[in-house]
Each structure stands twice: as C-alpha cells, then as structure tokens.
Amino acid sequence: MTAKKNIILFWFTNDWGKYGRAYEEIALALAKNPDINKVTCILPPVKAQDQRFMANIHRHTKNLMVITPFWQSINKSGIGYRLRKWFNYRYSPLALLRLYLYFKGYRKENTVLWVYPPHKFIPELINNIPHKILITQIVDTNNFRVDVNHNIEFSMMQYNELAQSANLVITSSANNHSVFSKLNKNCLFIENGVSERFIAGPSDFPFIKNNIQPRLGYLDFIYQLTDIELIRHIALSRPNYLLLIAGPDGGILEASGITKLSNVKYIGSVPYGQTPSFLRNLDICLMPHKDNDYSRSLIPLKLFQYLASGRPIVSTKVAGTERWEDLVMLSESYDAFVHNIDRTFETDNLEKSTIRINAAKAENWDNRVERMMSKLIEFS
C-alpha cells in the first residue's frame, strides 16, 4: 500500500481567498483526496510591520494550511537590535519554515513540492525544502503578459528549467502542452475546472422575471486579454442593454473612457463568495477576449464558472472555447458578437440552461485532481 503524501504547493502571488484561483481549488481538492495526508500552500514572502515570528500561518481546514513567510525571521526593531539582527542572519525564515514542516510530519520521502512559476523564490524552496517529487504546473504563460512587472528573460528561463527538471509537468492549455511536452515526456494537459459552489439550478432570463433592463456581464481580470473596444461596440450598438464589468482593473478601463457610457457600469471586484450569485443574476455572460499569444496560453477559468451558472454565454473564438461550440455562442467579429447576443435572447431557454449546468458538473476540480493524482502515483 502506498503511503499518503504531503503536498507543499507554491503559488506566485499573494492572493489566497481573493479570486478563487486555480491553485486554491486544487489545494482544496487535494486536501480532500484520500491519498493525501496534509497540504501546505506557501505564498511569496512579504514584509510585515506587525511581524511576530517567521510567517503568517493560517489553518484553512483540518489538513490544509496557508503560509505567508516574512522576509526576516523576527522583527528588526525593538529592544535587543543586535541580537535580533544576529538571529535573522543565523536563522532565515526558510530554515525555520523547514523545521516547522518537519515537526508537522513533512519528510523527503513523503513530500511533493508543487510549484507554479515564475517566481524568484522557487529555487530557494527547491534547494531548502526536502521533497521526493517535483511538480511544475503552468496555468498560463506570463512571458506574453505586458501588464505585469517581471523579467521576461528570467521567466522564460525558469519555465524551461522547471519543465525539464520536474518529475511531472501539468499544463492548462493545449498550446502550453505542445510547448512543454517537448521538454518533458511526463506532461499532462488538464483544463481548469469548476467548484461545486458555482453549480446553479436551471433558470430562464432573470430580466423577464424581475421586469428590469437586460443585463450582460463580464467577470474577469481586466487587462491585455480584455477587448475593451468590443465592449464599447456592444454598448453603443445595443444601448437598451446594461453592461456590467466586474473584476480587478489592470488600468485600462479608466484610460478607455468606456465607463462614461450610460449603459456601462464598472462594479469593481466581486468578493469570491458572492461570485456565483452575481453570475446567476446576469442574463448573458460575456467573454470578450482578444486572440493573442497570451490568450492562447490559457483556458479561462471563468468559462467553466459561466457554464455552471446556467446562463448563456457569448464569446469571441479564442483558445479553449472550441470544445464548447455547442454550448457557447462563438463570434469571429464585433458585429457577429452583437448578433449572437440578439440570437441568444431570441432562442435560449430553460432546457439549454439545464444542458450547460449538467456539462459543467463533469468539469469539477475533484475530477481534475483525481487525474493528477493517478499520474502522481506512478512516481511513488
């Protein structure tokens, strides 16, 4: 019988609990898996004014911890400055974290280090945290992003190095699989999934029941993937529809002036716990994404959440949507996008809502992680 494994999962940004990212759902699903003992999610180190010791440790569930290390082991200020300085020099937060994990039962023979590049902290984890198996998971390719401040050269180098050195590489898009499978024969293509909390009951258009203006909604990070000019075209072409834009703004909304249109409303970031309710109260979910190198490196997580809501979806024809052409209205031009919105209002019904929800149920995170685990067991 194979011994249960401990997972140390590293994600490259400090955003646990904010957006329901893929790594969170995977960590939660791993923590429920019968072949897993404990899961510890480590986030990038931060500076802390009210630091006490080593890291912020949050126990999310019985066997799932989220740890945010500090850059120094103890606060530098206060009485005994020289002693504090010596302690920070002698005992790094990573060394103390390694000791902490040891007391929690993490040993080299039972530990899997699961990393999401790119981040400069990853080599330190690999060199300092004992592990038997290394997994590299690539959810998108930051090399193609223009709205993040990072070293492209370092990013490309780390993707390639980790892909070649990992026991297993997991990619979330067909494009990334084609690239990284050339570097590692143990490369899986596993799409994003959906949490059960998003699974809704079938329903017709809310605007009919509530006797309000039809509501079109776009929920995602608003950055280089978002076609703002397409949203503007929709708003100007159909002034009787209300367009709701939700999600963190990468700085392009204000510059575009689109929110000055009377039928466009930016509501900011929707708390993750309220996201399912927000989607269910839309009439049509929109995916106005550009077809570019970055969009080809990922499959939108929101696509699966949209399907689970039961609401109809109108999208541009971008990577990841081809499998869903029977359930998603795909558009190859701005005018076609508006036409598909009109067609959706004319033809969608309760039966189609049911079909979308049933399709989403098969795309849950537990199934995704089960596939990952079946491959992971081969390295035991």
N, C-alpha and C positions, 0 to 999 in steps of 0.2 A: 504493500500500500504506500502510495506517495505521500510524504509529509506535507502538511499545509504550508503555504508560502506566506511570507510577509512582503508587502509591497511598499516601496518608497517612491512616490510619484512627484516629480518636479515640473512645475508649470512656470512659464517665463514672465508672467506679470502678477501683480498683487491685486487680484480681483475676485477672490473667493466670495461667493454669495451675492455678487452684484448682477451678473448677467446669465447665470446658468450655463456657463461654457461647457464644452465637451469634456474637458478634464474633470470637472465636478461630477458630471453624470457618470463618467467612467469610474471615478473613485467611489461613488455611492454604490454602483453596481458591483464593483469588486468587493466592497465591504460586506455585501450580502451573499457573495459566492461561497459555496460550501468548501471549495478548495483553498480558500484564502483565510489566513489567521487574523492578520492585522494590516491596516492600510494607514500610511502616514503621508500626507500631502505636504511637501515643503515648497514654500514660495520664496521669491528672491529676497535677500537680506535688505533691511531698511534701517534708517537712523531713527532713534526714538528718544524723545525728550524725557518721558517718564519711565525710562527703562529700569527694570529691576534686575533681571538676570537672563542672559543668553538669548532668549527668544520669547515671542508670544505664542503660547500653546493653547489651542482650542480643541476640546474634545467634541467632535460633531455628533458622533454616535458611539456606541459601546466600543467598537473596534475601528473607528476612523478618527484620526487626529489631523488637524491642520496646524502647521508650524510656520511661523514667520520669523526667521533668525534676525538678530541685530548685528550690526557691523562690528560691535565690540561686545565682549562678554559681560561687562558691568559698566555702569555709567562712569565717565571720566571725572565728573565734577563731584564736589563734596569733600569731606574730611578724608585725609589719607590719600592725597592725589598721587604721590609717588608709588604707594602700594597698589593703587588702582591701575596706574599705568603699567607697573610690572606685571600685574595679574592679566591684563589684556594682552600684553606681549607674550606671556608664558602660556596662557590658555585661550586659544582662539574659540570663538563661538562654534565653529565647525567641530573642533576637538571635543568640546563639551556636548555638542549635539550627538556626536558619535557615541560618547559614553552614555548619554541618556537613552539612546536607542538600544544600546547593549543591555541596559537594565530592563528594557521593555521586551527583551527576548529576540532582538534582531541579531542574527549571526550571518556570516558569509554564506554558509551552506543553505540557509532558508530565506535569503533576501533577494528580491528582484528590484533593481533600480530602473525606473521607468521615466524617461526624460522627454520633454518637449522643447526642442531647440527653436530659435537660437538664444543663448544667454551665456555670458562670461563665467557665471557661477557653476555651470555644468561640469567643466573639467575638475574643479575643486571637489565636487560631490563624487565624481567617479574615482578620484585618487584617494579620497578620505573616508568614504562610506563603504565598508566591506559588502560585497554582493557577489552572487554566483552568476546571475543573468542580467544582461543589459538590454533594455528595450528602448528603441527610439521611435517615437510617434510623431508624425508630421501631419498636422491638420491643415496647414496651408503653407505657402512659401513666401516668407517675408522679404525675400530678395526682390519681389515685384512691387512691394508697397512703397509709396512715395510720401506717406503721411506719418511715418514713424522715424524717430531719430536713432538710427543704428548704423553700424559699419557694415556695408554690403559685402565687402571683401571677407571680413570675419564671419559673417553669416553664411556665405556660400561655403567657406572652408569648413565650418563646423557641421553644416548639414552633411557634407560629403564624408568627413571623418567619422561622424557618429553613425552614418548609414553603413559604412564599411566595417566598423568595429563592433556594432551591436549584434547580439545573438538573433534578434528579431526586429524588423522594421515594419511599422504599421502606417499606412497612408490612408487618407480620407478621400482622395480623388483619383480617378483613372489616370490623369495627367501625371501626378506625382508618382503613382505606382510604376508607370512606364519609365520614369527617370530613375527612381531609386532601386527598382528591381534589377537594374544593370549593375548596381554596386553591391547588392546583397541578395543572394538567392532566396533567403528566408524573408520575403517581403510580402505582406498581406495588404489587400485593398479592402478596407471595411469602411463603409459610409458612416456619416453621422446618424444618430438615432433620435428618439423622442422619449421624453419622460411621461409616465402614466398620468401625471397631473394635467397634461395638456389634452388628454382624450376627452372629448366632449360628447354630448348627446346630439343626434341629428336635429337640424332646425332649418327653417326657411329664412328668408331675408329679415333681419331684425327691423329694418326701416319700415316694413309693411306693418308689422305687429305694433310698433311704437309710434307710427304715424309721424316720422321725422324725415329729415333730408337723408338721402342715401350716403353712406359713409364708406369711403375707400381708405384703406390703411396700409402704411409701410412701416414695419418694425424691424430695425436692424441698426448696426453701426453706420453712421452717415459719413462716408469717406470716399476714397477713389473708386470703390465698387459701385457707388450710387450714381445713377444717371439723373442728375438734377434737372437737366433740360427736358428729359422725358416727363418728369413730374410736372414741370411747368407747362408742357404741351397738353397734358391731360387736364390740368386745372383750367387752362384757357379754352380748351375745346369743349369742356363739359362744366360750365360754371354752376350748374344745378347740383353737382356732386361735391360733398365735403371731403377733402383730402387730409387725413391725419398722419403726420410724420412723427414717429417715436423712436428714441434711441440716442445714444451719445453722439454729439455733433463733432466731427473732426475739423470744423472750422469752415466748411463750405456753404452751410445754409445761409448764414448772415451775409456772406460775400455775394451770394447769388441773388439776394433780394426776393426770393420766392415766397417768403412768409408775409410779404406785403400784399399778396393776392388775397382777396376777401374769402375765398373758399379753400385756402391752405392754412392749416393750423399745426404748429410745432408744439408738441406737448412735453418734450424733454424725454428723459429716461423713465421708462415704466419699471417700477420695482419688480424683480423677478417673480415674486409670489403673486403679483397681480397680472402678469403677462397672459395667462390662459383666459382670464375674464376679459381682458382688453381685446384679444383676438375674436372671442365668441360674439362680441358686440359690434364687430365690423360686418359690413355686407359683403365686401370683396377684399381679399388680401392681395397686395401688390408686391411683385419682385422686379422693380425697375433697375436691373443690374446691367452694367456695361460688360461687353465681351472683350476681355483683355487678358494679359498674361496672368495677372493676379487672380481673376475670377476663374480661370481655367485650373488654378492650383487648389481649388477647394470645392466642396459641395455645401451650399448654405444650410446651416443648422435650422434656420427659420422655415425652410421648405417643409421639413417634417412636422414642425410645430403648426404651421399653417394647415397641413393636411389633417392633423389630429383635431383641430378646431372644428372641422367640418365645413368651414367657409370655402367658397370658390376662390380660385387663385388665377390671377393673370400675371404672366411673367414674360420677360424677354427670353430669347432662346439662348441660354448660357449653359455652361458645363454643369452636369448633374441633373438637368431637367428632362433630358431625352428619355429617361426611363419612365417618366410620369406624363408623357404626352397625352394619354387617355384621360388623365385627371386634372391636368393643368392646361390652361389656355396659353399656348406659346405664341410669341409675337416677334416678327422679324423686322418691324419698322414702327415708328411712332404712331402712324395712322392705324396700323394693324392692332397696336396695343389698345387704342381707344375703341376701335371696332370690337375687339374681344371683350372689353368691359361692357359695351352695349349688348352684345350677344349673351353674355353671362346673365345679365338682368332679365333677358327675354327667355332663356332656356333652362337656367338652373332650377333645381327642385330638391325636395326632401330626399328622394331616392339617391341622387348624386351626392348629397351631403353624407348619407349613410355609407356609400361606397368609399368616399375619401377617408372617413374615420376608420373603417374596417381595414383599409390598406395601411394606415398609419400604425395600427395596433401591432402589425407584424414587424415594424421597424423600431421596436423598443430597445433601450440600452442594455437590458438584461440579455437579450439575444445577441447583441453585438459583442458584449463582454464574454459570453459563452464561446463564441468563435475565437476570440483572442486567447482564451484560456485553453482551448483544445490544442492550439498551436504551442502555447507556452509549456504545456505538459511534456511535449517532446524533448525539451531541454533539461528535464529533471534527472 
